[in-house]
Amino acid sequence: MPGAFGSYRDGFELFNRARSDNKNNFAVAGASHYDLYDQPKYTTEALEKLESFFEENL
């Protein structure tokens, strides 16, 4: 669910401006911005996605 401070909108704007075609937008269902700091239920899912991206692209 989009937050009240514009970060959700800003995230899509940055995504659309990125020059690379190798990109995707990933949302962790049910997680808020703050949940992604220290809630293993949500951080695990996000980190797995980042790990696979980094392994393929770095």
C-alpha positions in Angstrom: 0.0 0.0 0.0 1.4 3.4 -1.0 2.7 5.5 1.9 1.8 9.1 2.6 5.2 10.6 2.0 5.6 10.0 -1.8 8.3 7.3 -1.6 6.1 4.8 -3.4 5.6 7.3 -6.3 9.2 8.4 -6.2 10.4 4.8 -6.4 8.4 4.3 -9.7 9.8 7.5 -11.1 13.4 6.4 -10.4 12.6 3.0 -11.9 11.3 4.5 -15.0 14.3 6.8 -15.4 16.8 4.0 -15.1 18.5 3.5 -18.4 19.0 -0.3 -18.1 16.6 -2.7 -19.6 17.7 -5.3 -17.0 15.5 -4.1 -14.1 12.4 -5.0 -12.2 10.3 -3.6 -9.4 9.8 -5.8 -6.5 7.5 -5.3 -3.6 7.4 -7.5 -0.5 3.7 -8.2 0.1 2.4 -6.9 3.5 5.7 -5.1 4.4 6.0 -1.5 5.2 9.1 0.5 4.7 10.1 0.1 8.4 9.4 -3.7 8.3 12.3 -4.0 5.8 14.8 -2.8 8.4 14.6 -5.7 10.9 11.6 -8.0 10.4 13.0 -11.4 9.2 9.7 -12.3 7.7 10.1 -9.5 5.2 13.9 -9.0 5.0 14.6 -12.6 4.1 12.4 -12.3 1.0 13.9 -8.9 0.0 17.5 -10.1 0.5 16.9 -13.3 -1.5 15.8 -11.2 -4.4 18.7 -8.8 -4.1 21.2 -11.7 -3.8 20.1 -13.3 -7.0 20.2 -10.0 -8.8 23.7 -9.2 -7.6 24.9 -12.7 -8.5 23.7 -12.4 -12.0 24.8 -8.8 -12.6 27.9 -8.0 -10.7 
